[in-house]
Amino acid sequence: MTNALLRNARLVDPEAGTVTEGWLRIEGGRIAETGAGPRAGGIDCGGACLAPGIVDIGVKVGEPGERHKESFRTAGRAAAAGGVTTMVTRPDTATPIDTPEVLEFVNRRARDDARVKVRPMAALTKARAGREMTEIGFLLDAGAVAFTDGDAVATDTKVLSRCMTYARSLGALIVGHPQEPGLSAGATVTAGKFASLKGLPAVSPMAERMGLERDLALVEMTGVRYHADQVTTVAALPALARAKAAGLDVTAGVSIHHLTLNALDVGNYRTFFKVKPPLRDETDRVAMVEAVREGLIDIICSMHTPQDEESKRLPFEAAASGAVALETLLPAALRLYHAEALSLPELFRALALNPARRLGLDAGRLSVGAPADLVLFDPDVPYILDRFALHSKSKNTPFDGQRMQGRVLRTWVDGAVVFDRVQEMAG
């Protein structure tokens, strides 16, 4: 069913920056009408919040090559349960997504198995090795929405500049991982007293600034459209601010883990808290939240990175990096709302509206005519997170056993219900 009337809801509109009590009507899979106040008939939302579905940039799915960690079927279920209606997937799979043929395989698997929309990114260089450019034009034609080598940061600046120049000629978006690769190699935590006490290999926050400064200089030289996947340190913010003030076509994101956790959460070498880049100091975390509020950082993402038990049940230094977050992105983000650090419209500006705009997607809005990609959630319901209740195949979440507040009740994609908590619990 792609026609419905949703009433008695708090409409969270990131475009208008408002939360209003009202209703929304879906017709033919699109938003046909919205209004304030009461309305008879339809589905009673019980006063819960109704917002645009989340557009999550940087989701890792294990296909092709690591389906045992996450498939499009399980990732789609986790996304729907987390209010994510569009997954923008990464190309850093076991078989890198660096040719039109591999991209077509990914598109086919996504169409067949995922409950939500999938928009894939492709590799910028072949095998993500930083030596030879991929066929950017053909990959664009095959459906790639952006190009990135992820955390395989290019060391050959001339190759990267050529990639940027060619991408600029095609209007393609490049997504960079701002870290200086030499300094970052082998690091597991952020440098400081805590890292020294733990005896873990560390990296200075300046590595992020150095990586970002290089990328932004190349952006200025080539004029390419550029998005920094994660800006996580105070040291990097001035460079980002200068680039925006200079009119460069630059945006930046930050992961939910860097907004809600800090370096001390590593605690007794808990590997579920090992992410890339490593968790930062509390001063950095607070500054990132403020940067999101001000709009200096545009996008909040999950950086969903599934890892199996074997790769996490290792000493901290040897354990794999990454955490699952499709299903915990919204409830973790609501911590910032409950702390009065960000309003609901500000959150959904960064979770839905801005990522959709950056990628040129028709999503992230409650406007009439927009796709009915929606999430209904109760921001106040408390619960203890059990990682084994997550829909992802891998269960490597740092929020296991933590008290969360806020839960998705229902998710729609093009007006069709793809997740219903009541039905799921009954089934």
One Martini backbone bead per residue (centre of mass of N, CA, C, O) as a GRO file, in nm:
protein
  427
    1MET     BB    1   0.091   0.039   0.027
    2THR     BB    2   0.099   0.397  -0.104
    3ASN     BB    3  -0.155   0.482   0.070
    4ALA     BB    4  -0.188   0.742   0.329
    5LEU     BB    5  -0.285   0.846   0.667
    6LEU     BB    6  -0.106   1.056   0.894
    7ARG     BB    7  -0.179   1.109   1.234
    8ASN     BB    8  -0.085   1.238   1.519
    9ALA     BB    9   0.191   1.411   1.465
   10ARG     BB   10   0.537   1.497   1.473
   11LEU     BB   11   0.666   1.717   1.250
   12VAL     BB   12   0.990   1.681   1.106
   13ASP     BB   13   1.140   1.976   0.959
   14PRO     BB   14   1.448   2.051   0.819
   15GLU     BB   15   1.382   2.291   0.632
   16ALA     BB   16   1.208   2.468   0.845
   17GLY     BB   17   1.281   2.397   1.153
   18THR     BB   18   1.033   2.208   1.254
   19VAL     BB   19   0.772   2.123   1.507
   20THR     BB   20   0.453   1.972   1.430
   21GLU     BB   21   0.124   1.924   1.475
   22GLY     BB   22  -0.007   1.657   1.257
   23TRP     BB   23  -0.021   1.570   0.904
   24LEU     BB   24   0.003   1.299   0.644
   25ARG     BB   25  -0.016   1.238   0.289
   26ILE     BB   26  -0.025   0.945   0.086
   27GLU     BB   27   0.047   0.922  -0.279
   28GLY     BB   28   0.203   0.712  -0.480
   29GLY     BB   29   0.467   0.733  -0.277
   30ARG     BB   30   0.391   1.032  -0.197
   31ILE     BB   31   0.370   1.349  -0.090
   32ALA     BB   32   0.054   1.524  -0.095
   33GLU     BB   33   0.009   1.618   0.219
   34THR     BB   34   0.002   1.877   0.473
   35GLY     BB   35  -0.076   1.941   0.832
   36ALA     BB   36  -0.228   2.098   1.091
   37GLY     BB   37  -0.355   1.926   1.332
   38PRO     BB   38  -0.635   1.764   1.311
   39ARG     BB   39  -0.747   1.431   1.184
   40ALA     BB   40  -0.939   1.214   1.023
   41GLY     BB   41  -0.845   0.911   1.019
   42GLY     BB   42  -0.637   0.671   0.961
   43ILE     BB   43  -0.323   0.684   1.117
   44ASP     BB   44  -0.230   0.664   1.446
   45CYS     BB   45   0.071   0.805   1.592
   46GLY     BB   46   0.054   0.895   1.904
   47GLY     BB   47   0.264   1.153   1.896
   48ALA     BB   48   0.480   1.088   1.722
   49CYS     BB   49   0.757   1.105   1.519
   50LEU     BB   50   0.783   1.256   1.187
   51ALA     BB   51   1.030   1.177   0.939
   52PRO     BB   52   1.273   1.166   0.742
   53GLY     BB   53   1.456   0.951   0.607
   54ILE     BB   54   1.758   0.818   0.628
   55VAL     BB   55   2.079   0.921   0.488
   56ASP     BB   56   2.349   0.686   0.463
   57ILE     BB   57   2.686   0.756   0.458
   58GLY     BB   58   2.895   0.465   0.468
   59VAL     BB   59   2.806   0.169   0.404
   60LYS     BB   60   2.884  -0.161   0.497
   61VAL     BB   61   2.886  -0.434   0.274
   62GLY     BB   62   2.985  -0.778   0.217
   63GLU     BB   63   2.912  -0.724  -0.084
   64PRO     BB   64   3.157  -0.875  -0.209
   65GLY     BB   65   3.312  -1.158   0.006
   66GLU     BB   66   3.141  -1.085   0.313
   67ARG     BB   67   2.853  -1.223   0.382
   68HIS     BB   68   2.903  -1.315   0.684
   69LYS     BB   69   2.878  -1.012   0.792
   70GLU     BB   70   2.703  -0.882   0.537
   71SER     BB   71   2.402  -0.831   0.380
   72PHE     BB   72   2.149  -0.690   0.207
   73ARG     BB   73   1.931  -0.815   0.379
   74THR     BB   74   2.038  -0.739   0.667
   75ALA     BB   75   2.091  -0.438   0.616
   76GLY     BB   76   1.799  -0.368   0.537
   77ARG     BB   77   1.673  -0.445   0.807
   78ALA     BB   78   1.841  -0.256   0.985
   79ALA     BB   79   1.765   0.005   0.846
   80ALA     BB   80   1.458  -0.007   0.886
   81ALA     BB   81   1.485  -0.030   1.206
   82GLY     BB   82   1.654   0.270   1.193
   83GLY     BB   83   1.530   0.472   0.961
   84VAL     BB   84   1.675   0.378   0.697
   85THR     BB   85   1.608   0.450   0.342
   86THR     BB   86   1.922   0.516   0.263
   87MET     BB   87   2.200   0.347   0.128
   88VAL     BB   88   2.544   0.444   0.119
   89THR     BB   89   2.784   0.259  -0.026
   90ARG     BB   90   3.082   0.099  -0.004
   91PRO     BB   91   3.392  -0.019  -0.185
   92ASP     BB   92   3.540  -0.188   0.070
   93THR     BB   93   3.554  -0.470  -0.041
   94ALA     BB   94   3.698  -0.762  -0.109
   95THR     BB   95   3.569  -0.676  -0.378
   96PRO     BB   96   3.611  -0.414  -0.534
   97ILE     BB   97   3.426  -0.129  -0.652
   98ASP     BB   98   3.589  -0.083  -0.985
   99THR     BB   99   3.353  -0.184  -1.179
  100PRO     BB  100   3.069  -0.217  -1.363
  101GLU     BB  101   3.028  -0.519  -1.297
  102VAL     BB  102   3.032  -0.501  -0.987
  103LEU     BB  103   2.813  -0.285  -0.966
  104GLU     BB  104   2.587  -0.455  -1.092
  105PHE     BB  105   2.584  -0.670  -0.875
  106VAL     BB  106   2.509  -0.481  -0.645
  107ASN     BB  107   2.244  -0.374  -0.764
  108ARG     BB  108   2.105  -0.648  -0.784
  109ARG     BB  109   2.118  -0.731  -0.486
  110ALA     BB  110   1.971  -0.483  -0.379
  111ARG     BB  111   1.703  -0.519  -0.534
  112ASP     BB  112   1.642  -0.814  -0.422
  113ASP     BB  113   1.712  -0.770  -0.082
  114ALA     BB  114   1.649  -0.481  -0.012
  115ARG     BB  115   1.422  -0.269   0.164
  116VAL     BB  116   1.596  -0.040   0.068
  117LYS     BB  117   1.772   0.202  -0.052
  118VAL     BB  118   2.049   0.194  -0.296
  119ARG     BB  119   2.366   0.383  -0.307
  120PRO     BB  120   2.656   0.353  -0.474
  121MET     BB  121   2.990   0.347  -0.436
  122ALA     BB  122   3.308   0.397  -0.585
  123ALA     BB  123   3.610   0.359  -0.678
  124LEU     BB  124   3.884   0.563  -0.760
  125THR     BB  125   4.079   0.318  -0.758
  126LYS     BB  126   4.230   0.046  -0.839
  127ALA     BB  127   4.196  -0.153  -0.566
  128ARG     BB  128   4.259   0.093  -0.380
  129ALA     BB  129   4.586   0.169  -0.457
  130GLY     BB  130   4.665   0.463  -0.588
  131ARG     BB  131   4.754   0.428  -0.921
  132GLU     BB  132   4.464   0.388  -1.080
  133MET     BB  133   4.207   0.487  -1.247
  134THR     BB  134   3.894   0.464  -1.283
  135GLU     BB  135   3.586   0.435  -1.464
  136ILE     BB  136   3.404   0.694  -1.399
  137GLY     BB  137   3.201   0.720  -1.631
  138PHE     BB  138   3.090   0.427  -1.627
  139LEU     BB  139   3.011   0.430  -1.324
  140LEU     BB  140   2.805   0.652  -1.348
  141ASP     BB  141   2.623   0.499  -1.553
  142ALA     BB  142   2.591   0.252  -1.330
  143GLY     BB  143   2.529   0.439  -1.041
  144ALA     BB  144   2.732   0.614  -0.918
  145VAL     BB  145   2.748   0.875  -0.657
  146ALA     BB  146   3.056   0.811  -0.582
  147PHE     BB  147   3.416   0.852  -0.488
  148THR     BB  148   3.624   0.600  -0.312
  149ASP     BB  149   3.893   0.463  -0.091
  150GLY     BB  150   3.870   0.541   0.183
  151ASP     BB  151   4.120   0.426   0.406
  152ALA     BB  152   4.286   0.428   0.129
  153VAL     BB  153   4.513   0.649   0.121
  154ALA     BB  154   4.662   0.845  -0.091
  155THR     BB  155   5.016   0.897  -0.168
  156ASP     BB  156   4.972   0.994  -0.465
  157THR     BB  157   4.912   1.312  -0.558
  158LYS     BB  158   4.904   1.296  -0.867
  159VAL     BB  159   4.681   1.088  -0.893
  160LEU     BB  160   4.467   1.247  -0.732
  161SER     BB  161   4.462   1.496  -0.918
  162ARG     BB  162   4.366   1.344  -1.170
  163CYS     BB  163   4.103   1.240  -1.053
  164MET     BB  164   3.986   1.521  -0.988
  165THR     BB  165   3.993   1.640  -1.271
  166TYR     BB  166   3.808   1.428  -1.402
  167ALA     BB  167   3.568   1.454  -1.207
  168ARG     BB  168   3.514   1.751  -1.273
  169SER     BB  169   3.433   1.702  -1.578
  170LEU     BB  170   3.174   1.512  -1.460
  171GLY     BB  171   3.062   1.598  -1.167
  172ALA     BB  172   3.198   1.438  -0.949
  173LEU     BB  173   3.211   1.284  -0.634
  174ILE     BB  174   3.444   1.310  -0.370
  175VAL     BB  175   3.555   1.086  -0.108
  176GLY     BB  176   3.729   1.152   0.181
  177HIS     BB  177   4.006   1.051   0.412
  178PRO     BB  178   4.129   1.254   0.666
  179GLN     BB  179   4.455   1.122   0.652
  180GLU     BB  180   4.774   1.064   0.736
  181PRO     BB  181   4.911   0.766   0.649
  182GLY     BB  182   5.177   0.749   0.806
  183LEU     BB  183   5.077   0.830   1.094
  184SER     BB  184   4.823   0.619   1.092
  185ALA     BB  185   4.980   0.373   1.091
  186GLY     BB  186   4.872   0.139   1.336
  187ALA     BB  187   4.664   0.294   1.476
  188THR     BB  188   4.417   0.285   1.770
  189VAL     BB  189   4.461   0.571   1.902
  190THR     BB  190   4.471   0.865   2.063
  191ALA     BB  191   4.683   1.082   2.153
  192GLY     BB  192   4.795   1.053   2.499
  193LYS     BB  193   4.773   0.970   2.821
  194PHE     BB  194   4.586   0.726   2.784
  195ALA     BB  195   4.757   0.581   2.568
  196SER     BB  196   5.009   0.552   2.743
  197LEU     BB  197   4.879   0.383   2.972
  198LYS     BB  198   4.788   0.150   2.759
  199GLY     BB  199   5.009   0.096   2.530
  200LEU     BB  200   4.912   0.228   2.255
  201PRO     BB  201   4.895   0.295   1.936
  202ALA     BB  202   4.925   0.632   1.813
  203VAL     BB  203   4.754   0.939   1.702
  204SER     BB  204   4.754   1.242   1.593
  205PRO     BB  205   4.526   1.487   1.517
  206MET     BB  206   4.712   1.614   1.288
  207ALA     BB  207   4.658   1.398   1.069
  208GLU     BB  208   4.387   1.514   0.986
  209ARG     BB  209   4.471   1.795   0.907
  210MET     BB  210   4.680   1.713   0.692
  211GLY     BB  211   4.483   1.558   0.508
  212LEU     BB  212   4.284   1.792   0.462
  213GLU     BB  213   4.476   2.004   0.349
  214ARG     BB  214   4.552   1.849   0.100
  215ASP     BB  215   4.273   1.807  -0.024
  216LEU     BB  216   4.194   2.113  -0.035
  217ALA     BB  217   4.420   2.197  -0.227
  218LEU     BB  218   4.317   2.013  -0.461
  219VAL     BB  219   4.039   2.140  -0.482
  220GLU     BB  220   4.141   2.423  -0.556
  221MET     BB  221   4.294   2.325  -0.815
  222THR     BB  222   4.034   2.155  -0.956
  223GLY     BB  223   3.716   2.193  -0.856
  224VAL     BB  224   3.605   1.971  -0.697
  225ARG     BB  225   3.387   1.764  -0.554
  226TYR     BB  226   3.377   1.746  -0.183
  227HIS     BB  227   3.395   1.484   0.079
  228ALA     BB  228   3.432   1.440   0.417
  229ASP     BB  229   3.362   1.167   0.598
  230GLN     BB  230   3.561   1.250   0.860
  231VAL     BB  231   3.534   1.487   1.121
  232THR     BB  232   3.702   1.475   1.467
  233THR     BB  233   3.873   1.749   1.505
  234VAL     BB  234   3.969   2.057   1.600
  235ALA     BB  235   4.220   2.090   1.406
  236ALA     BB  236   4.030   2.070   1.130
  237LEU     BB  237   3.819   2.308   1.127
  238PRO     BB  238   3.964   2.559   1.003
  239ALA     BB  239   4.002   2.441   0.718
  240LEU     BB  240   3.703   2.400   0.658
  241ALA     BB  241   3.615   2.695   0.695
  242ARG     BB  242   3.796   2.817   0.475
  243ALA     BB  243   3.685   2.657   0.233
  244LYS     BB  244   3.396   2.764   0.255
  245ALA     BB  245   3.464   3.071   0.247
  246ALA     BB  246   3.603   3.030  -0.051
  247GLY     BB  247   3.382   2.840  -0.219
  248LEU     BB  248   3.413   2.554  -0.193
  249ASP     BB  249   3.302   2.221  -0.281
  250VAL     BB  250   3.237   2.152   0.051
  251THR     BB  251   3.204   1.871   0.273
  252ALA     BB  252   3.100   1.715   0.595
  253GLY     BB  253   3.152   1.447   0.826
  254VAL     BB  254   3.017   1.233   1.098
  255SER     BB  255   3.012   1.006   1.333
  256ILE     BB  256   2.823   0.886   1.591
  257HIS     BB  257   3.066   0.798   1.768
  258HIS     BB  258   3.208   1.092   1.770
  259LEU     BB  259   2.942   1.223   1.919
  260THR     BB  260   2.904   0.989   2.180
  261LEU     BB  261   3.213   0.928   2.209
  262ASN     BB  262   3.529   0.844   2.369
  263ALA     BB  263   3.849   0.747   2.449
  264LEU     BB  264   3.762   0.625   2.735
  265ASP     BB  265   3.576   0.386   2.621
  266VAL     BB  266   3.792   0.169   2.586
  267GLY     BB  267   3.919   0.101   2.845
  268ASN     BB  268   3.952  -0.252   2.867
  269TYR     BB  269   4.006  -0.314   2.564
  270ARG     BB  270   3.745  -0.253   2.388
  271THR     BB  271   3.683  -0.348   2.057
  272PHE     BB  272   3.403  -0.207   1.994
  273PHE     BB  273   3.576   0.085   2.018
  274LYS     BB  274   3.715   0.020   1.746
  275VAL     BB  275   3.788   0.280   1.526
  276LYS     BB  276   3.775   0.475   1.206
  277PRO     BB  277   3.881   0.679   1.354
  278PRO     BB  278   3.961   0.727   1.653
  279LEU     BB  279   3.870   0.808   1.937
  280ARG     BB  280   3.823   1.104   2.106
  281ASP     BB  281   3.822   1.363   2.281
  282GLU     BB  282   3.593   1.548   2.448
  283THR     BB  283   3.657   1.817   2.308
  284ASP     BB  284   3.603   1.707   2.027
  285ARG     BB  285   3.315   1.611   2.057
  286VAL     BB  286   3.191   1.884   2.130
  287ALA     BB  287   3.287   2.029   1.869
  288MET     BB  288   3.126   1.851   1.669
  289VAL     BB  289   2.847   1.923   1.767
  290GLU     BB  290   2.876   2.227   1.711
  291ALA     BB  291   2.936   2.194   1.405
  292VAL     BB  292   2.661   2.081   1.338
  293ARG     BB  293   2.486   2.313   1.445
  294GLU     BB  294   2.633   2.532   1.251
  295GLY     BB  295   2.715   2.365   0.964
  296LEU     BB  296   3.011   2.277   0.918
  297ILE     BB  297   2.889   2.008   0.967
  298ASP     BB  298   2.658   1.829   0.762
  299ILE     BB  299   2.700   1.512   0.846
  300ILE     BB  300   2.545   1.216   0.968
  301CYS     BB  301   2.684   0.890   1.034
  302SER     BB  302   2.758   0.545   1.081
  303MET     BB  303   2.987   0.368   0.965
  304HIS     BB  304   2.907   0.084   0.885
  305THR     BB  305   3.108  -0.200   1.035
  306PRO     BB  306   3.122  -0.521   0.993
  307GLN     BB  307   3.222  -0.773   1.238
  308ASP     BB  308   3.334  -1.052   1.345
  309GLU     BB  309   3.416  -1.220   1.626
  310GLU     BB  310   3.710  -1.302   1.546
  311SER     BB  311   3.806  -0.995   1.482
  312LYS     BB  312   3.741  -0.900   1.797
  313ARG     BB  313   3.876  -1.155   1.954
  314LEU     BB  314   4.128  -0.952   2.025
  315PRO     BB  315   4.364  -0.770   2.061
  316PHE     BB  316   4.338  -0.442   2.016
  317GLU     BB  317   4.564  -0.410   1.797
  318ALA     BB  318   4.445  -0.668   1.616
  319ALA     BB  319   4.177  -0.569   1.582
  320ALA     BB  320   3.914  -0.478   1.419
  321SER     BB  321   3.761  -0.222   1.271
  322GLY     BB  322   3.450  -0.127   1.385
  323ALA     BB  323   3.083  -0.063   1.357
  324VAL     BB  324   2.768  -0.107   1.408
  325ALA     BB  325   2.478   0.146   1.308
  326LEU     BB  326   2.201   0.143   1.167
  327GLU     BB  327   2.019   0.088   1.439
  328THR     BB  328   2.180   0.320   1.631
  329LEU     BB  329   2.182   0.604   1.509
  330LEU     BB  330   1.923   0.735   1.624
  331PRO     BB  331   1.939   0.675   1.932
  332ALA     BB  332   2.217   0.812   1.959
  333ALA     BB  333   2.132   1.093   1.850
  334LEU     BB  334   1.918   1.140   2.083
  335ARG     BB  335   2.124   1.219   2.298
  336LEU     BB  336   2.154   1.511   2.187
  337TYR     BB  337   1.862   1.592   2.235
  338HIS     BB  338   1.847   1.531   2.546
  339ALA     BB  339   2.104   1.732   2.590
  340GLU     BB  340   2.044   1.997   2.415
  341ALA     BB  341   2.240   2.014   2.150
  342LEU     BB  342   2.004   1.910   1.952
  343SER     BB  343   1.762   1.927   1.741
  344LEU     BB  344   1.555   1.762   1.540
  345PRO     BB  345   1.601   1.931   1.282
  346GLU     BB  346   1.911   1.923   1.304
  347LEU     BB  347   1.943   1.621   1.285
  348PHE     BB  348   1.781   1.585   1.002
  349ARG     BB  349   1.966   1.758   0.841
  350ALA     BB  350   2.218   1.553   0.884
  351LEU     BB  351   2.061   1.269   0.818
  352ALA     BB  352   1.890   1.371   0.539
  353LEU     BB  353   1.904   1.640   0.380
  354ASN     BB  354   2.212   1.680   0.321
  355PRO     BB  355   2.281   1.405   0.189
  356ALA     BB  356   2.078   1.431  -0.040
  357ARG     BB  357   2.189   1.692  -0.161
  358ARG     BB  358   2.484   1.600  -0.214
  359LEU     BB  359   2.368   1.351  -0.411
  360GLY     BB  360   2.096   1.429  -0.562
  361LEU     BB  361   1.850   1.342  -0.390
  362ASP     BB  362   1.504   1.252  -0.354
  363ALA     BB  363   1.523   1.351  -0.027
  364GLY     BB  364   1.484   1.456   0.317
  365ARG     BB  365   1.166   1.532   0.305
  366LEU     BB  366   0.824   1.693   0.370
  367SER     BB  367   0.744   1.763   0.094
  368VAL     BB  368   0.557   1.810  -0.157
  369GLY     BB  369   0.653   1.532  -0.377
  370ALA     BB  370   0.802   1.364  -0.203
  371PRO     BB  371   0.914   1.093  -0.097
  372ALA     BB  372   0.780   0.831   0.119
  373ASP     BB  373   1.039   0.864   0.326
  374LEU     BB  374   0.988   0.730   0.654
  375VAL     BB  375   0.990   0.806   1.017
  376LEU     BB  376   0.868   0.653   1.315
  377PHE     BB  377   0.919   0.796   1.649
  378ASP     BB  378   1.022   0.750   1.989
  379PRO     BB  379   1.230   0.959   2.186
  380ASP     BB  380   1.161   0.833   2.501
  381VAL     BB  381   1.206   0.541   2.499
  382PRO     BB  382   1.335   0.302   2.709
  383TYR     BB  383   1.643   0.094   2.688
  384ILE     BB  384   1.829  -0.203   2.654
  385LEU     BB  385   2.088  -0.298   2.467
  386ASP     BB  386   2.087  -0.585   2.245
  387ARG     BB  387   2.294  -0.715   2.014
  388PHE     BB  388   2.120  -0.984   1.948
  389ALA     BB  389   1.867  -0.798   1.835
  390LEU     BB  390   1.997  -0.736   1.589
  391HIS     BB  391   1.984  -0.752   1.229
  392SER     BB  392   2.260  -0.792   1.199
  393LYS     BB  393   2.501  -1.022   1.165
  394SER     BB  394   2.666  -0.836   1.312
  395LYS     BB  395   2.748  -0.731   1.679
  396ASN     BB  396   2.951  -0.465   1.673
  397THR     BB  397   2.860  -0.282   1.942
  398PRO     BB  398   2.917  -0.020   2.178
  399PHE     BB  399   2.599  -0.031   2.301
  400ASP     BB  400   2.611  -0.269   2.468
  401GLY     BB  401   2.411  -0.241   2.759
  402GLN     BB  402   2.289   0.029   2.702
  403ARG     BB  403   2.117   0.314   2.755
  404MET     BB  404   1.834   0.400   2.572
  405GLN     BB  405   1.657   0.674   2.378
  406GLY     BB  406   1.474   0.560   2.133
  407ARG     BB  407   1.232   0.444   1.877
  408VAL     BB  408   1.138   0.267   1.614
  409LEU     BB  409   0.814   0.200   1.466
  410ARG     BB  410   0.826   0.310   1.155
  411THR     BB  411   0.882   0.234   0.796
  412TRP     BB  412   0.911   0.410   0.481
  413VAL     BB  413   0.908   0.326   0.119
  414ASP     BB  414   0.732   0.470  -0.102
  415GLY     BB  415   0.481   0.412   0.116
  416ALA     BB  416   0.605   0.150   0.220
  417VAL     BB  417   0.619  -0.087   0.456
  418VAL     BB  418   0.941  -0.207   0.611
  419PHE     BB  419   0.861  -0.133   0.921
  420ASP     BB  420   0.711  -0.299   1.223
  421ARG     BB  421   0.725  -0.336   1.553
  422VAL     BB  422   0.458  -0.473   1.626
  423GLN     BB  423   0.470  -0.700   1.416
  424GLU     BB  424   0.745  -0.814   1.499
  425MET     BB  425   0.668  -0.886   1.792
  426ALA     BB  426   0.428  -1.073   1.707
  427GLY     BB  427   0.619  -1.259   1.512
   0.00000   0.00000   0.00000
